């Protein structure tokens, strides 16, 4: 028997090419799935993100000194005539324009102290296309413009806002057009659900029972996504431009530690209970996974160092209670039901993902059970979200 090695080689190469094309196409499909369904609950209703984002608000307040330091150093070193600011993963609600207003007030105070004319401000609000941009520009923008005009007074440059829908795991802005990039509680979301999670049965995220292969798949997807994010922002920022990012993360080097995964394990408990009662199909449960990765400080630093685009100025780790209504952050209308508050916060974030996979008929029951499970857990031990905040400068 004579083997045609050339033909065999061509056949193998062709097969590999088709396999690679199929894999790339499947990756694009998975990414599109996340882009289409990943968004916070819009509007201003009871389960909206606008009314259930106090945890995110507190984190923004906590990280304020890091942002102020970064924007102060940026302005004093570059003195831009036009200051371009991008807030990535802006969502909708009262937090959306808070960071922007604080940055502008810091710059305005600085320029007056130095005797300079006010720069013009160009602000870009970015999130995925499913974000409720209508509420931002219809309900929030008029009050923001009125407040800025009152606080800054005569002599302040115009503040021009625009929405930029799209994934921040790709290019969003022209080259060297931005001075300051901010993102808070956005970058833990992945561009897609990682591949190879078929054996993560009974879980919806990384968990103490997840196989090592699942943890590896999540970490590799984080590396792909965050390295692409850094590359794109390096192309869009001017030399010396600043970036301040806050991740929902962890202190531990164990990606399945309770400090970052337990909130999802409790949701999985509620779903598994419904599977056992025949209210959810087991196959549906086993094929549902959250597209998120909560990195440790060392993992964030490693990707930044590996890319080489940015110099790290500051890195801090902080924590905030699951239930934000604690002693040092207690609004007057606080409704003291810890499980209820946490479940509502998580519903505002996770409901669109759950609805797209399971349908909306089960949602109220899922979160009723989730609330009870969380209440029981909170009553037994202290529960906190871990935040990783990093400030960096684009290298020249």
C-alpha positions in Angstrom: 0.0 0.0 0.0 1.4 3.4 -1.1 0.6 6.3 1.2 0.2 9.7 -0.5 1.9 11.7 2.2 1.2 15.0 0.5 -2.5 14.3 0.1 -2.7 13.1 3.7 -0.9 16.2 5.0 -3.3 18.4 3.0 -6.3 16.5 4.4 -5.1 16.9 7.9 -4.3 20.6 7.4 -7.8 21.2 5.9 -9.4 19.4 8.8 -7.4 21.5 11.3 -8.4 24.7 9.4 -12.1 23.7 9.6 -11.7 22.9 13.3 -10.1 26.3 13.9 -12.8 28.1 11.9 -15.6 26.2 13.8 -13.9 27.1 17.1 -13.6 30.7 16.3 -17.2 30.9 15.0 -18.4 29.2 18.2 -16.4 31.7 20.3 -18.0 34.6 18.4 -21.4 33.1 19.0 -20.7 32.8 22.8 -19.5 36.3 22.9 -22.6 37.6 21.1 -24.8 35.7 23.5 -23.2 37.5 26.5 -23.3 40.9 24.7 -27.0 40.5 24.0 -28.1 39.5 27.5 -25.6 40.9 29.9 -27.0 44.2 31.3 -28.4 45.4 34.6 -32.2 45.7 35.1 -33.2 49.0 33.5 -35.8 51.6 34.3 -36.6 52.9 37.8 -38.8 50.1 39.1 -38.6 48.0 42.3 -36.1 45.5 40.8 -34.2 48.0 38.8 -30.4 48.5 39.1 -31.1 52.2 39.7 -32.9 51.4 42.9 -30.7 48.5 44.0 -27.1 49.6 43.5 -26.1 51.0 46.9 -23.3 48.5 47.2 -21.8 49.8 44.0 -22.4 53.4 45.2 -20.5 52.8 48.4 -17.6 51.3 46.5 -17.5 54.4 44.4 -17.4 56.6 47.5 -14.7 54.4 49.0 -12.4 54.7 46.0 -12.9 58.4 45.5 -9.4 59.4 46.9 -7.7 57.1 44.3 -9.6 58.8 41.5 -8.9 62.3 42.8 -5.2 61.5 43.1 -5.1 60.2 39.5 -7.0 63.1 37.9 -5.0 65.7 39.9 -1.7 64.2 38.7 -3.0 64.0 35.1 -4.2 67.6 35.0 -1.1 69.1 36.6 1.2 67.1 34.3 -0.6 67.6 31.0 -2.8 70.7 31.3 -5.2 69.6 28.5 -7.3 72.1 26.7 -9.9 69.4 26.0 -10.3 66.7 28.6 -11.8 63.4 27.4 -13.1 61.1 30.0 -14.6 57.6 29.5 -16.6 55.7 32.1 -16.7 52.0 31.0 -19.6 49.9 32.2 -21.6 53.0 33.3 -24.9 51.1 33.7 -27.9 53.4 34.5 -29.1 55.0 37.7 -27.7 57.6 40.2 -24.2 56.2 40.1 -23.8 56.7 36.4 -22.9 60.4 36.4 -21.6 60.7 39.9 -18.0 59.8 39.0 -18.0 62.1 36.1 -19.3 65.0 38.1 -16.7 64.4 40.9 -13.8 64.3 38.3 -14.9 67.6 36.7 -15.2 69.3 40.1 -11.7 68.3 41.0 -10.3 69.6 37.7 -12.3 72.9 37.9 -11.0 73.5 41.4 -7.4 72.9 40.2 -7.6 75.1 37.2 -9.0 78.0 39.3 -6.2 77.6 41.8 -3.6 77.6 39.0 -5.3 80.5 37.2 -6.0 78.5 34.0 -8.9 78.6 31.6 -11.3 75.8 32.0 -10.8 72.9 29.6 -13.7 71.6 27.5 -15.0 68.2 28.8 -15.9 65.4 26.5 -17.5 62.5 28.5 -18.2 59.1 27.0 -20.6 56.8 28.8 -20.0 53.2 27.7 -21.9 49.9 28.3 -23.2 47.0 26.3 -26.0 47.8 23.8 -28.7 46.3 26.2 -27.9 49.0 28.8 -30.7 51.4 29.6 -29.2 54.5 27.9 -32.7 56.0 27.5 -33.1 56.5 31.3 -29.6 58.1 31.5 -30.3 60.7 28.8 -34.0 61.2 29.5 -34.1 61.3 33.3 -30.5 61.8 34.6 -28.8 64.1 32.1 -31.0 67.3 32.6 -30.4 67.2 36.4 -26.7 66.5 35.9 -26.3 69.5 33.5 -28.2 71.8 35.9 -26.1 70.7 38.9 -22.8 71.2 37.0 -23.8 74.6 35.8 -24.8 75.6 39.4 -21.7 74.2 41.1 -19.0 75.2 38.6 -20.5 78.6 37.7 -19.3 81.1 35.1 -16.1 80.4 33.3 -16.3 76.6 33.3 -15.9 74.9 29.9 -18.8 73.0 28.3 -19.4 69.4 29.3 -20.4 67.3 26.2 -21.8 63.8 26.9 -22.4 61.0 24.6 -23.3 57.3 24.9 -20.9 54.7 23.4 -22.6 51.3 23.3 -20.3 48.3 22.8 -18.0 45.8 24.5 -14.9 47.2 26.2 -13.1 44.0 25.1 -12.6 45.7 21.8 -11.9 49.2 20.4 -14.4 51.9 21.3 -12.6 55.2 20.7 -10.1 56.8 18.2 -6.4 56.4 18.8 -4.9 58.7 21.5 -8.2 60.4 22.1 -8.8 59.8 25.8 -7.1 61.3 28.9 -8.9 59.4 31.7 -10.6 56.0 31.8 -12.7 54.8 34.8 -14.5 51.6 35.4 -16.1 50.3 38.6 -17.6 46.8 39.1 -17.5 46.2 35.3 -14.3 44.3 34.5 -15.2 41.2 36.5 -17.7 40.4 33.8 -16.2 38.3 31.0 -16.8 38.7 27.2 -18.2 35.1 27.2 -18.9 32.1 29.3 -15.6 30.1 29.2 -15.5 26.9 27.2 -15.1 23.5 28.9 -17.5 23.9 31.8 -19.6 20.8 30.9 -18.4 19.0 34.1 -19.4 21.9 36.4 -22.7 20.2 37.2 -24.8 21.6 40.0 -22.8 24.9 40.0 -23.4 28.1 38.1 -20.0 29.6 38.7 -16.7 28.5 40.2 -17.4 26.7 43.5 -15.6 24.6 46.1 -16.9 21.5 44.3 -15.8 22.7 40.8 -13.1 20.6 39.0 -9.7 22.2 38.5 -10.4 22.3 34.8 -13.3 24.7 35.4 -11.2 27.0 37.5 -8.5 27.0 34.8 -11.1 27.7 32.1 -12.4 30.8 34.0 -8.9 32.1 34.6 -7.8 31.7 31.0 -10.9 33.6 29.8 -10.1 36.4 32.3 -6.5 36.6 30.9 -7.7 36.7 27.3 -10.3 39.4 28.1 -8.3 41.6 30.4 -5.2 41.6 28.2 -7.4 42.7 25.2 -8.9 45.4 27.4 -5.5 46.8 28.3 -4.3 46.6 24.7 -7.4 48.6 23.4 -7.2 51.2 26.1 -3.5 51.7 25.5 -4.3 52.5 21.9 -7.0 54.9 22.9 -5.3 56.8 25.7 -2.8 59.6 25.2 0.7 59.1 26.6 0.5 59.8 30.3 -3.2 59.2 30.3 -4.6 57.7 33.5 -6.9 54.7 34.2 -8.6 53.8 37.5 -10.3 50.4 37.6 -12.2 48.7 40.4 -12.9 45.0 40.2 -15.1 42.8 42.3 -12.3 40.5 43.3 -10.7 38.5 46.1 -7.8 38.6 48.5 -7.2 34.8 48.3 -5.2 33.2 45.5 -7.9 30.5 45.5 -10.4 31.4 42.7 -13.1 29.3 44.3 -12.7 30.8 47.8 -15.9 31.7 49.6 -15.0 35.4 49.6 -15.7 35.7 45.9 -17.9 32.7 45.0 -20.3 32.1 47.8 -22.9 34.6 46.7 -23.3 32.6 43.5 -23.2 29.3 45.4 -26.2 30.4 47.4 -28.1 31.2 44.2 -27.1 27.7 42.9 -28.7 26.3 46.1 -32.0 28.0 45.2 -31.9 26.7 41.6 -30.9 23.2 42.7 -33.8 23.0 45.1 -36.1 23.9 42.2 -34.5 21.2 40.1 -35.2 18.6 42.8 -38.8 19.6 42.8 -39.1 19.4 39.1 -39.6 23.2 38.6 -36.4 23.5 36.6 -35.0 21.0 34.1 -31.7 19.5 35.3 -30.1 20.0 31.8 -31.0 23.6 32.0 -29.4 24.0 35.3 -26.2 22.2 34.2 -25.8 24.4 31.1 -26.0 27.7 33.0 -22.8 29.4 34.1 -22.1 33.0 35.1 -19.7 34.9 32.8 -17.7 36.5 35.6 -14.2 36.2 37.1 -13.2 37.9 40.4 -9.4 38.3 40.2 -6.9 38.6 43.0 -4.5 41.6 43.1 -1.6 39.5 41.9 -3.6 38.3 38.9 -4.5 41.9 38.0 -0.9 43.0 38.4 0.5 40.1 36.4 -1.6 41.0 33.3 -0.7 44.6 33.5 3.0 43.9 33.8 2.8 41.3 31.0 1.2 43.8 28.6 3.8 46.5 29.4 1.4 49.3 28.3 0.9 50.8 31.8 2.8 51.7 34.9 1.0 50.9 38.2 0.7 53.9 40.4 -1.4 52.4 43.2 -3.2 49.2 44.1 -5.6 48.8 47.1 -7.9 46.1 48.4 -11.1 47.0 50.3 -14.3 45.3 51.4 -17.9 46.2 51.6 -20.7 44.3 53.4 -23.1 42.3 51.3 -25.9 44.3 52.9 -24.9 47.9 52.5 -27.2 49.1 55.3 -24.6 48.9 58.0 -23.7 51.3 60.7 -21.4 53.6 58.6 -23.6 53.8 55.5 -27.2 53.9 56.7 -29.7 56.0 54.6 -32.7 57.2 56.5 -35.1 55.0 54.6 -33.2 51.8 55.2 -35.3 48.7 55.1 -33.7 46.4 57.6 -34.1 42.9 56.0 -30.6 41.8 55.2 -31.5 38.9 53.0 -34.2 40.9 51.1 -31.7 43.8 50.4 -28.9 41.5 49.2 -31.3 39.4 47.1 -32.7 42.6 45.4 -29.2 43.8 44.7 -28.3 40.5 43.1 -31.6 40.4 41.2 -30.9 43.8 39.6 -27.6 42.3 38.3 -28.4 38.7 37.5 -32.1 38.7 36.4 -31.5 39.3 32.7 -29.0 36.4 32.5 -31.4 34.1 34.3 -34.4 35.1 32.2 -32.5 34.5 28.9 -31.7 31.0 30.0 -34.6 29.8 32.1 -37.4 32.1 31.1 -39.2 34.7 33.3 -41.9 32.4 34.8 -39.5 31.1 37.6 -37.8 34.4 38.5 -39.9 35.5 41.4 -39.7 32.1 43.0 -36.0 31.8 42.5 -35.4 35.1 44.3 -37.9 34.3 47.1 -35.9 31.2 47.9 -32.6 33.0 47.4 -33.6 35.7 49.9 -34.3 33.0 52.5 -31.0 31.3 51.9 -29.1 34.6 52.1 -30.9 35.6 55.3 -29.9 32.4 57.0 -26.3 32.7 55.9 -26.0 36.4 57.0 -27.3 35.5 60.4 -24.5 33.0 60.9 -21.4 34.8 59.6 -20.0 38.1 58.4 -20.3 38.5 54.6 -18.3 40.9 52.4 -17.5 41.7 48.8 -13.8 42.2 48.1 -12.8 45.1 45.9 -9.5 45.4 44.0 -8.8 49.0 42.8 -5.8 49.9 40.6 -4.6 53.2 39.3 -2.2 53.3 36.4 -0.5 55.6 33.8 0.0 54.8 30.2 3.6 54.6 29.3 5.0 57.1 26.7 
